[in-house]
Amino acid sequence: MRILIVEDNPNTAKYLQKGLIQHGFKADIAVNGQEGLHLAIEHNYAATILDIMLPQLDGWSVIEKIRRVKPELPILFLTAKDELADKVKGFELGADDYLVKPFAFSELLVRVRSLLRRGQVRNSDNLHIADLKIDLIKRKAQRGELNFQLTSQEFNLLVLMVQRAGEVLSRTIIAEQIWDINFDCDTNIIDAAIRRLRKKIDDPFEKKLIHTVRGTGYVLES
């Protein structure tokens, strides 16, 4: 599998590339946002590791432009920007994961593998509830006549909620299942992910499928 590294610090970029190659991946480096955007769109990468503070085009702009063309490409932000507001913004823009520098390569590797694993087809069945249909092979979702452009994270979140329809899912459960990690569930990162998904699958329709259970979590039901 080939990974794209968009990182302007040459030492960090080479460190990431060397580590990934040692663990069986192929890895390309882009040293600025414009180059990273071009490579991400023009080539078929399994995942992208993206810095935010980049020359020519910052990571925020890069992910926005990538998501218009490749909503399914797994993207991990690797950045020194450690404020909660930055993390929320990253997930709002469609990041699948967010890791703060300085970092341990072992953790980065686990997260990359997790992204790739979650992107694989789990089975050959289709899922549906009410007028919502999910094709797990093609990783496509539609409601009525409307086809959704979902990021990898959004698709996985939707599948989780449909598979466990009628069950109230806490923020902790969602964090563990979608990100494979435990983090402070008092943050609104989960809420931001749900809000982004609702905007796509609920806002255009009178009948809502995703419901908030105040103080507990979220449930998807018809």
C-alpha positions in Angstrom: 0.0 0.0 0.0 1.2 3.5 -0.9 0.9 6.4 1.6 1.2 10.1 0.8 3.1 12.2 3.3 2.5 16.0 3.0 5.1 17.5 5.3 7.4 20.5 4.8 10.0 19.6 7.5 12.5 17.4 5.6 13.6 15.6 8.7 10.1 14.7 9.8 9.1 13.7 6.2 12.2 11.4 5.8 11.6 9.9 9.3 8.0 9.1 8.4 8.9 7.7 5.0 11.7 5.5 6.4 9.5 4.1 9.2 6.6 3.3 6.9 8.9 1.6 4.4 10.4 -0.5 7.2 6.8 -1.7 8.0 6.0 -2.7 4.5 4.4 0.4 3.0 5.5 2.5 0.1 5.6 6.2 0.8 5.8 9.4 -1.3 6.6 12.9 0.1 5.1 16.2 -0.9 6.9 19.3 0.6 4.1 21.8 0.2 0.3 21.9 0.2 0.0 22.5 -3.6 2.2 19.5 -4.4 0.4 17.4 -1.8 -3.0 18.3 -3.3 -1.9 17.4 -6.8 -0.5 14.0 -5.8 -3.5 13.1 -3.7 -5.9 13.8 -6.5 -3.9 12.4 -9.4 -2.7 9.2 -7.7 -4.4 6.3 -5.9 -3.1 6.4 -2.3 -4.3 4.1 0.4 -4.1 7.0 2.9 -2.6 10.5 3.4 -0.7 11.9 6.3 -1.2 15.7 6.2 0.4 18.6 8.1 -1.6 21.8 8.6 1.1 24.5 8.6 2.4 24.1 5.0 3.8 26.5 2.4 1.8 27.5 -0.7 -1.4 25.9 0.6 -2.2 25.0 4.2 -3.6 21.7 5.3 -7.1 23.1 5.9 -7.3 24.2 2.3 -5.7 20.9 1.1 -8.3 18.7 2.8 -11.2 20.8 1.7 -10.1 20.5 -2.0 -9.3 16.8 -1.7 -12.7 16.1 -0.2 -14.5 17.6 -3.2 -12.8 15.0 -5.4 -12.0 12.0 -3.1 -14.3 11.9 -0.1 -13.3 8.4 0.6 -9.5 8.9 0.9 -8.4 8.3 4.5 -6.7 11.4 5.8 -4.7 11.7 9.1 -3.7 15.2 10.3 -0.2 15.1 11.8 0.4 18.6 13.2 1.8 20.7 16.1 -1.6 22.5 16.3 -2.8 21.0 19.6 -5.8 23.2 20.5 -9.2 21.5 20.8 -10.6 24.0 18.3 -8.0 22.9 15.8 -8.9 19.2 16.3 -12.6 20.0 15.9 -12.0 22.0 12.8 -9.9 19.1 11.4 -12.7 16.6 11.9 -15.3 19.1 10.6 -13.3 19.4 7.4 -13.3 15.6 7.0 -10.2 14.3 8.6 -10.4 10.6 9.7 -7.9 11.0 12.5 -5.8 13.7 14.2 -2.4 13.2 15.8 -0.4 16.0 17.6 3.4 16.5 17.3 5.6 15.5 18.9 4.4 11.9 18.4 5.6 8.3 18.8 6.0 6.5 15.5 4.4 3.4 17.0 1.2 5.3 17.7 1.2 6.8 14.2 1.6 3.3 12.7 -1.3 2.0 14.8 -3.5 4.8 13.6 -2.5 4.4 9.9 -3.2 0.7 10.1 -6.5 1.4 11.8 -7.5 3.8 9.0 -6.6 1.2 6.4 -8.4 -1.6 8.2 -11.6 0.5 8.6 -11.5 1.3 4.9 -11.6 -2.4 3.9 -14.9 -4.0 3.0 -16.2 -5.9 6.1 -18.8 -8.1 4.3 -20.8 -8.3 1.0 -24.2 -7.4 2.4 -26.2 -4.2 2.0 -27.7 -2.4 4.9 -30.9 -0.4 4.9 -33.3 1.4 7.3 -36.3 3.4 6.3 -35.3 4.9 2.9 -31.6 4.8 3.7 -29.6 2.2 1.8 -25.9 1.4 2.2 -23.7 -0.6 -0.2 -20.8 -2.0 1.8 -19.0 -3.3 -1.3 -18.9 0.0 -3.1 -19.0 2.0 0.2 -21.9 4.1 -1.1 -24.9 5.4 0.7 -28.2 6.8 -0.6 -31.5 8.0 0.7 -34.3 8.1 -1.7 -32.9 9.4 -4.9 -30.1 11.3 -3.2 -26.6 9.8 -3.3 -24.2 11.0 -0.6 -20.6 11.9 -0.9 -19.2 10.6 2.5 -15.7 10.6 3.8 -14.3 7.3 5.1 -15.0 8.4 8.6 -18.5 9.5 7.9 -19.3 6.2 6.1 -17.9 4.1 9.0 -19.9 6.1 11.5 -23.1 5.7 9.4 -22.5 1.9 9.1 -22.0 1.6 12.9 -25.2 3.5 13.6 -27.2 1.5 11.1 -25.8 -1.8 12.2 -26.9 -0.9 15.8 -30.1 0.9 14.9 -32.3 1.5 17.8 -29.4 1.3 20.3 -28.2 4.4 22.0 -24.5 4.8 21.3 -22.5 6.8 23.8 -19.7 9.1 22.7 -17.2 6.7 24.3 -18.5 3.8 22.2 -18.4 5.9 19.0 -14.8 7.0 19.8 -13.7 3.4 20.3 -15.4 2.0 17.2 -14.7 4.8 14.7 -11.2 6.0 15.9 -10.1 2.8 17.7 -8.9 5.1 20.5 -10.1 6.4 23.8 -10.0 10.2 24.3 -11.7 12.8 26.4 -15.4 12.3 25.5 -16.3 15.6 27.1 -14.9 17.3 24.0 -17.3 17.9 21.1 -15.3 16.0 18.5 -17.9 13.3 18.4 -20.7 15.9 18.3 -18.9 17.5 15.3 -18.8 14.2 13.4 -22.5 13.6 14.1 -23.4 17.1 13.0 -21.5 16.7 9.8 -23.2 13.3 9.1 -26.7 14.8 9.9 -26.1 17.6 7.5 -25.8 15.1 4.7 -28.3 12.4 5.5 -31.0 14.2 7.5 -31.0 17.9 6.6 -32.4 17.4 3.1 -35.3 15.3 4.5 -38.3 16.0 6.6 -38.0 12.6 8.4 -34.9 12.5 10.6 -33.0 9.3 11.3 -30.3 10.4 13.8 -31.5 11.5 17.2 -29.8 12.9 20.2 -30.4 11.3 23.6 -29.5 14.1 25.9 -26.8 13.3 28.4 -26.2 9.8 26.8 -25.3 9.8 23.2 -27.0 9.2 19.8 -29.3 6.7 18.2 -30.3 6.1 14.6 -33.9 4.9 14.1 -36.7 5.3 11.7 
